[in-house]
Amino acid sequence: MECLLIHGLQDIYYAEQQIPKALPKMIDKAREGAGPRLLGAKRRR
């Protein structure tokens, strides 16, 4: 049981360490995908 807890905490720690690395890429991808649609919506108003 203790081993499961330790592995779970290690997984959470690893995931938290990856967030700062992945977040800028995710933001860029979101901007690329949403950019033209958002601009088109603003122009139609």
N, CA, C and O atoms as CSV, one atom per row, in Angstrom:
chain,resi,resn,atom,element,x,y,z
A,1,MET,N,N,0.829,-1.193,0.000
A,1,MET,CA,C,0.000,0.000,0.000
A,1,MET,C,C,0.870,1.253,0.000
A,1,MET,O,O,0.600,2.197,-0.742
A,2,GLU,N,N,1.892,1.265,0.812
A,2,GLU,CA,C,2.797,2.412,0.880
A,2,GLU,C,C,3.482,2.636,-0.468
A,2,GLU,O,O,3.700,3.773,-0.886
A,3,CYS,N,N,3.814,1.538,-1.136
A,3,CYS,CA,C,4.469,1.613,-2.437
A,3,CYS,C,C,3.559,2.306,-3.465
A,3,CYS,O,O,4.028,3.093,-4.287
A,4,LEU,N,N,2.282,2.010,-3.406
A,4,LEU,CA,C,1.316,2.647,-4.314
A,4,LEU,C,C,1.256,4.147,-4.069
A,4,LEU,O,O,1.209,4.930,-5.018
A,5,LEU,N,N,1.257,4.548,-2.825
A,5,LEU,CA,C,1.229,5.958,-2.479
A,5,LEU,C,C,2.479,6.662,-3.002
A,5,LEU,O,O,2.395,7.755,-3.562
A,6,ILE,N,N,3.618,6.042,-2.819
A,6,ILE,CA,C,4.878,6.638,-3.269
A,6,ILE,C,C,4.878,6.793,-4.784
A,6,ILE,O,O,5.259,7.845,-5.296
A,7,HIS,N,N,4.459,5.770,-5.500
A,7,HIS,CA,C,4.423,5.852,-6.964
A,7,HIS,C,C,3.427,6.907,-7.432
A,7,HIS,O,O,3.688,7.611,-8.407
A,8,GLY,N,N,2.302,7.025,-6.756
A,8,GLY,CA,C,1.319,8.043,-7.098
A,8,GLY,C,C,1.870,9.434,-6.904
A,8,GLY,O,O,1.670,10.311,-7.744
A,9,LEU,N,N,2.568,9.643,-5.796
A,9,LEU,CA,C,3.179,10.954,-5.530
A,9,LEU,C,C,4.278,11.265,-6.547
A,9,LEU,O,O,4.432,12.412,-6.967
A,10,GLN,N,N,5.035,10.250,-6.939
A,10,GLN,CA,C,6.072,10.452,-7.950
A,10,GLN,C,C,5.452,10.856,-9.287
A,10,GLN,O,O,5.976,11.730,-9.978
A,11,ASP,N,N,4.349,10.229,-9.646
A,11,ASP,CA,C,3.662,10.567,-10.894
A,11,ASP,C,C,3.158,12.004,-10.865
A,11,ASP,O,O,3.296,12.734,-11.846
A,12,ILE,N,N,2.581,12.404,-9.753
A,12,ILE,CA,C,2.073,13.772,-9.619
A,12,ILE,C,C,3.218,14.773,-9.693
A,12,ILE,O,O,3.106,15.804,-10.356
A,13,TYR,N,N,4.306,14.472,-9.020
A,13,TYR,CA,C,5.473,15.358,-9.036
A,13,TYR,C,C,6.012,15.506,-10.459
A,13,TYR,O,O,6.317,16.612,-10.903
A,14,TYR,N,N,6.126,14.384,-11.165
A,14,TYR,CA,C,6.626,14.419,-12.544
A,14,TYR,C,C,5.709,15.271,-13.425
A,14,TYR,O,O,6.182,16.088,-14.215
A,15,ALA,N,N,4.404,15.077,-13.286
A,15,ALA,CA,C,3.445,15.835,-14.086
A,15,ALA,C,C,3.561,17.327,-13.797
A,15,ALA,O,O,3.508,18.142,-14.719
A,16,GLU,N,N,3.718,17.686,-12.541
A,16,GLU,CA,C,3.853,19.098,-12.183
A,16,GLU,C,C,5.133,19.698,-12.761
A,16,GLU,O,O,5.164,20.880,-13.104
A,17,GLN,N,N,6.170,18.904,-12.867
A,17,GLN,CA,C,7.430,19.386,-13.428
A,17,GLN,C,C,7.315,19.599,-14.942
A,17,GLN,O,O,8.016,20.442,-15.502
A,18,GLN,N,N,6.453,18.855,-15.594
A,18,GLN,CA,C,6.294,18.961,-17.041
A,18,GLN,C,C,5.418,20.141,-17.459
A,18,GLN,O,O,5.544,20.626,-18.583
A,19,ILE,N,N,4.547,20.604,-16.592
A,19,ILE,CA,C,3.614,21.682,-16.931
A,19,ILE,C,C,4.338,22.952,-17.397
A,19,ILE,O,O,3.976,23.485,-18.447
A,20,PRO,N,N,5.334,23.460,-16.676
A,20,PRO,CA,C,6.002,24.689,-17.144
A,20,PRO,C,C,6.676,24.519,-18.497
A,20,PRO,O,O,6.809,25.490,-19.242
A,21,LYS,N,N,7.100,23.317,-18.827
A,21,LYS,CA,C,7.736,23.075,-20.119
A,21,LYS,C,C,6.701,23.019,-21.236
A,21,LYS,O,O,6.947,23.516,-22.336
A,22,ALA,N,N,5.556,22.424,-20.965
A,22,ALA,CA,C,4.545,22.204,-21.999
A,22,ALA,C,C,3.610,23.397,-22.188
A,22,ALA,O,O,3.085,23.588,-23.285
A,23,LEU,N,N,3.392,24.187,-21.170
A,23,LEU,CA,C,2.403,25.254,-21.233
A,23,LEU,C,C,2.665,26.278,-22.338
A,23,LEU,O,O,1.724,26.627,-23.051
A,24,PRO,N,N,3.881,26.774,-22.517
A,24,PRO,CA,C,4.096,27.734,-23.604
A,24,PRO,C,C,3.761,27.151,-24.984
A,24,PRO,O,O,3.215,27.849,-25.838
A,25,LYS,N,N,4.087,25.886,-25.195
A,25,LYS,CA,C,3.763,25.246,-26.472
A,25,LYS,C,C,2.258,25.120,-26.640
A,25,LYS,O,O,1.734,25.329,-27.735
A,26,MET,N,N,1.565,24.784,-25.573
A,26,MET,CA,C,0.111,24.645,-25.635
A,26,MET,C,C,-0.545,25.990,-25.945
A,26,MET,O,O,-1.503,26.055,-26.716
A,27,ILE,N,N,-0.033,27.050,-25.349
A,27,ILE,CA,C,-0.577,28.388,-25.583
A,27,ILE,C,C,-0.375,28.790,-27.036
A,27,ILE,O,O,-1.286,29.319,-27.673
A,28,ASP,N,N,0.829,28.537,-27.562
A,28,ASP,CA,C,1.104,28.869,-28.965
A,28,ASP,C,C,0.174,28.110,-29.903
A,28,ASP,O,O,-0.367,28.688,-30.846
A,29,LYS,N,N,-0.012,26.826,-29.651
A,29,LYS,CA,C,-0.895,26.016,-30.498
A,29,LYS,C,C,-2.330,26.514,-30.421
A,29,LYS,O,O,-3.029,26.547,-31.434
A,30,ALA,N,N,-2.771,26.896,-29.246
A,30,ALA,CA,C,-4.136,27.399,-29.087
A,30,ALA,C,C,-4.309,28.712,-29.844
A,30,ALA,O,O,-5.344,28.941,-30.470
A,31,ARG,N,N,-3.310,29.561,-29.787
A,31,ARG,CA,C,-3.387,30.837,-30.505
A,31,ARG,C,C,-3.393,30.619,-32.010
A,31,ARG,O,O,-4.130,31.290,-32.733
A,32,GLU,N,N,-2.582,29.690,-32.483
A,32,GLU,CA,C,-2.531,29.396,-33.922
A,32,GLU,C,C,-3.883,28.884,-34.413
A,32,GLU,O,O,-4.363,29.296,-35.469
A,33,GLY,N,N,-4.486,27.996,-33.652
A,33,GLY,CA,C,-5.743,27.394,-34.071
A,33,GLY,C,C,-6.933,28.316,-33.937
A,33,GLY,O,O,-7.844,28.274,-34.764
A,34,ALA,N,N,-6.944,29.145,-32.915
A,34,ALA,CA,C,-8.103,29.990,-32.648
A,34,ALA,C,C,-7.967,31.361,-33.306
A,34,ALA,O,O,-8.967,32.057,-33.487
A,35,GLY,N,N,-6.771,31.753,-33.658
A,35,GLY,CA,C,-6.535,33.089,-34.174
A,35,GLY,C,C,-7.423,33.491,-35.328
A,35,GLY,O,O,-8.149,34.479,-35.212
A,36,PRO,N,N,-7.400,32.770,-36.440
A,36,PRO,CA,C,-8.215,33.183,-37.589
A,36,PRO,C,C,-9.711,33.183,-37.289
A,36,PRO,O,O,-10.435,34.057,-37.765
A,37,ARG,N,N,-10.172,32.231,-36.519
A,37,ARG,CA,C,-11.605,32.176,-36.195
A,37,ARG,C,C,-12.008,33.368,-35.337
A,37,ARG,O,O,-13.058,33.972,-35.557
A,38,LEU,N,N,-11.173,33.703,-34.364
A,38,LEU,CA,C,-11.500,34.839,-33.501
A,38,LEU,C,C,-11.463,36.145,-34.275
A,38,LEU,O,O,-12.312,37.015,-34.084
A,39,LEU,N,N,-10.479,36.275,-35.145
A,39,LEU,CA,C,-10.404,37.497,-35.937
A,39,LEU,C,C,-11.605,37.631,-36.855
A,39,LEU,O,O,-12.132,38.730,-37.025
A,40,GLY,N,N,-12.046,36.527,-37.449
A,40,GLY,CA,C,-13.220,36.547,-38.314
A,40,GLY,C,C,-14.468,36.898,-37.551
A,40,GLY,O,O,-15.325,37.615,-38.068
A,41,ALA,N,N,-14.595,36.414,-36.338
A,41,ALA,CA,C,-15.767,36.712,-35.525
A,41,ALA,C,C,-15.806,38.182,-35.156
A,41,ALA,O,O,-16.882,38.779,-35.118
A,42,LYS,N,N,-14.662,38.772,-34.887
A,42,LYS,CA,C,-14.623,40.184,-34.528
A,42,LYS,C,C,-14.995,41.050,-35.735
A,42,LYS,O,O,-15.655,42.076,-35.576
A,43,ARG,N,N,-14.587,40.656,-36.909
A,43,ARG,CA,C,-14.851,41.443,-38.110
A,43,ARG,C,C,-16.334,41.398,-38.476
A,43,ARG,O,O,-16.861,42.360,-39.036
A,44,ARG,N,N,-17.004,40.302,-38.169
A,44,ARG,CA,C,-18.415,40.158,-38.531
A,44,ARG,C,C,-19.317,41.016,-37.661
A,44,ARG,O,O,-20.448,41.301,-38.054
A,45,ARG,N,N,-18.866,41.424,-36.524
A,45,ARG,CA,C,-19.729,42.199,-35.593
A,45,ARG,C,C,-19.901,43.619,-36.016
A,45,ARG,O,O,-20.591,44.385,-35.342
